[in-house]
Amino acid sequence: MKDNWLPYPEYKPTEEKQYLVTRKLTTDRKIVTVQDWSNNLYKKDPADFFREQNRPGWYDYDSEWGYYEVTNVIGWQPAPEPMEEE
């Protein structure tokens, strides 16, 4: 698989959708997850992202706490399309 990682925050997505991201957990541990990107977190949920309007960012959702920002992303690339069932 070709390595197509783009460093974040130097490069930011333009489309609001899911991406494959590398997240830095500790100084020597990283994981790959799927995260959502929004060009405007405030429009996603004003109650959870009320501090700064018109700010882009990565986010996730927790059924108990609601939306929250994911701040430890260090790189991203487009996510592959989901597998189609036959």
Secondary structure, DSSP 8 states (H G I E B T S, - for coil): -----EETTTS--SS-SEEEEEEEEETTEEEEEEEEEES-HHHH-TTTS-SSTT--EEEEEETTTEEEEE--EEEEEE--------
